[in-house]
Amino acid sequence: MLDDFDGVLARARVGSAEAFTLLYEDLVRPVAAYLRGRGVADVEDVTSEVFVAVLTGVRGFDGDQAHFRSWVFTIAHRRVVDGWRRGGRRPTPVPYEPADDARSAPSAESDALAALGEERVQALLGELSPDQRDVLVLRIVGDLTVDQVSDVVGKKPGAVKALQRRGLATLRRNLTVEGVPL
């Protein structure tokens, strides 16, 4: 998170490359991690597309840092959906890379999932519905609030909470069946 977000945003709006770089560096790792979690084959390319869209749209953006983060993840989510529509197929799982996870304090869920290994994480995510997977990846990797996820995926906050609850329950149930202590 940026300490002087409003100042950085104001400078980015008038074309400051330095200010845009600060915005980019603040969000590039979580966006890339989100795209990896969604099975995007060429994460670097789509991440670049997301930030080109941010660069061209930043002049029209109005809001605080939380809204900016939500707006960037909305762009990323739309790029994922556009890619699926173009490809007409289910995304190919990409291994989760903990080194790209920019969260400062890992959650208990991420610690447990990391212990199972990258391939297993992708297999577990593959057992969820696409909506559950979207919500969990945005909440955990993207570190978005329920309301922000609601904006990104176009669902009501209650639906997002239900998807998160059902997704976590499915993960717990599948891990318990395998004998993994939770």
C-alpha positions in Angstrom: 0.0 0.0 0.0 1.2 3.5 -0.8 1.5 6.0 2.0 0.7 9.0 -0.3 -1.7 7.4 -2.7 -3.6 10.6 -3.4 -0.5 12.5 -4.4 0.9 9.6 -6.5 -2.5 9.2 -8.2 -2.6 13.0 -9.0 0.9 12.9 -10.5 0.0 9.7 -12.5 -3.1 11.4 -13.9 -1.0 14.2 -15.4 1.5 11.7 -17.0 4.2 11.3 -14.4 6.1 8.1 -15.3 7.6 7.9 -11.8 4.1 8.1 -10.2 2.7 5.4 -12.5 5.7 3.2 -11.7 4.9 3.5 -8.0 1.3 2.4 -8.8 2.5 -0.4 -11.0 5.1 -1.7 -8.4 2.4 -1.7 -5.7 0.0 -4.0 -7.6 2.0 -5.9 -10.3 2.8 -8.9 -8.1 -0.8 -9.4 -6.7 -2.2 -9.0 -10.2 0.2 -11.5 -11.7 -0.6 -13.9 -8.8 -4.3 -13.5 -9.4 -3.8 -14.2 -13.2 -1.7 -17.3 -12.3 -4.4 -18.5 -10.0 -7.0 -18.1 -12.7 -4.9 -20.3 -15.1 -3.7 -17.7 -17.5 -1.1 -19.2 -19.8 0.9 -16.0 -20.5 0.8 -14.1 -17.2 3.4 -11.5 -18.2 1.5 -10.6 -21.4 -1.9 -10.3 -19.7 -0.3 -8.4 -16.8 1.1 -5.9 -19.3 -2.3 -5.6 -20.9 -3.9 -4.8 -17.5 -1.4 -2.1 -16.8 -1.6 -0.6 -20.3 -5.4 -0.3 -19.6 -4.6 1.3 -16.2 -2.2 3.7 -17.8 -4.7 4.8 -20.4 -7.6 5.0 -18.0 -6.0 6.5 -14.9 -6.9 10.0 -15.9 -10.6 9.1 -15.6 -10.3 7.2 -12.4 -11.8 8.8 -9.3 -11.6 7.2 -5.9 -9.4 6.2 -3.0 -6.7 3.5 -2.8 -9.1 0.7 -2.1 -11.3 1.7 -5.1 -8.2 1.9 -7.3 -7.1 -1.6 -6.2 -10.6 -2.9 -7.0 -10.6 -1.1 -10.3 -7.3 -2.7 -11.3 -8.5 -6.2 -10.3 -11.7 -5.6 -12.3 -9.6 -4.9 -15.4 -7.5 -8.1 -14.7 -10.7 -10.1 -14.2 -12.1 -8.8 -17.5 -8.9 -9.7 -19.3 -9.2 -13.3 -18.0 -12.8 -13.5 -19.1 -11.9 -12.1 -22.5 -9.2 -14.7 -22.9 -11.6 -17.5 -22.2 -14.1 -16.2 -24.6 -11.4 -15.9 -27.3 -10.0 -19.3 -26.6 -13.4 -21.0 -26.0 -11.9 -23.4 -23.5 -11.2 -23.9 -19.8 -7.9 -22.3 -18.6 -4.8 -24.4 -18.3 -3.7 -24.6 -14.6 -0.5 -22.8 -13.9 1.5 -23.6 -10.8 1.1 -21.2 -7.9 4.4 -19.3 -7.1 4.6 -18.3 -3.5 7.5 -15.9 -4.3 5.1 -13.8 -6.3 2.6 -13.5 -3.4 3.1 -10.0 -2.1 1.0 -10.2 1.0 2.9 -9.2 4.1 1.5 -11.9 6.4 0.4 -15.2 5.0 -3.0 -16.5 6.0 -3.5 -19.9 7.6 -5.1 -21.2 4.4 -2.1 -20.1 2.3 0.3 -21.8 4.7 -1.7 -25.0 4.6 -2.0 -24.9 0.8 1.7 -24.0 0.4 2.6 -27.1 2.5 0.7 -29.3 0.1 2.8 -28.1 -2.9 2.1 -26.1 -6.0 0.5 -28.8 -8.1 -1.8 -29.8 -5.3 -3.0 -26.2 -4.9 -3.9 -26.1 -8.6 -5.7 -29.5 -8.3 -7.6 -28.3 -5.2 -8.6 -25.0 -7.0 -9.7 -27.1 -10.0 -12.2 -28.9 -7.8 -14.0 -25.6 -7.1 -16.6 -24.0 -9.3 -15.2 -21.2 -11.4 -17.2 -18.6 -9.3 -15.8 -20.1 -6.1 -12.3 -20.1 -7.4 -12.6 -16.4 -8.6 -13.9 -15.3 -5.2 -11.2 -17.2 -3.2 -8.3 -16.1 -5.4 -9.5 -12.5 -5.3 -10.0 -12.6 -1.5 -6.8 -14.5 -0.6 -4.3 -13.6 -3.3 -5.8 -10.3 -4.4 -6.4 -9.3 -0.7 -9.7 -7.6 -1.8 -12.7 -7.0 0.5 -16.0 -8.7 -0.1 -17.4 -5.5 -1.6 -14.4 -5.1 -3.9 -14.7 -8.8 -5.1 -18.4 -8.1 -5.6 -17.5 -5.2 -7.9 -14.9 -7.3 -9.8 -17.1 -10.4 -10.4 -20.4 -8.5 -10.8 -22.2 -10.3 -8.0 -23.9 -9.1 -4.8 -21.8 -9.1 -1.6 -24.1 -11.8 -0.1 -23.4 -14.0 -3.1 -19.7 -13.4 -2.8 -19.8 -14.4 0.9 -21.8 -17.5 0.1 -19.4 -18.5 -2.7 -16.4 -18.0 -0.4 -18.1 -20.0 2.4 -19.0 -22.9 0.0 -15.5 -22.8 -1.6 -13.7 -23.0 1.7 -16.1 -25.7 2.9 -15.3 -27.7 -0.3 -11.6 -27.3 0.3 -11.9 -28.3 4.0 -14.1 -31.4 3.1 -11.6 -32.5 0.4 -8.6 -32.1 2.6 -10.3 -33.8 5.5 -11.1 -36.8 3.3 -7.4 -37.0 2.4 -6.5 -36.9 6.1 -4.9 -33.5 6.1 -5.3 -32.0 9.6 -7.0 -28.5 9.6 
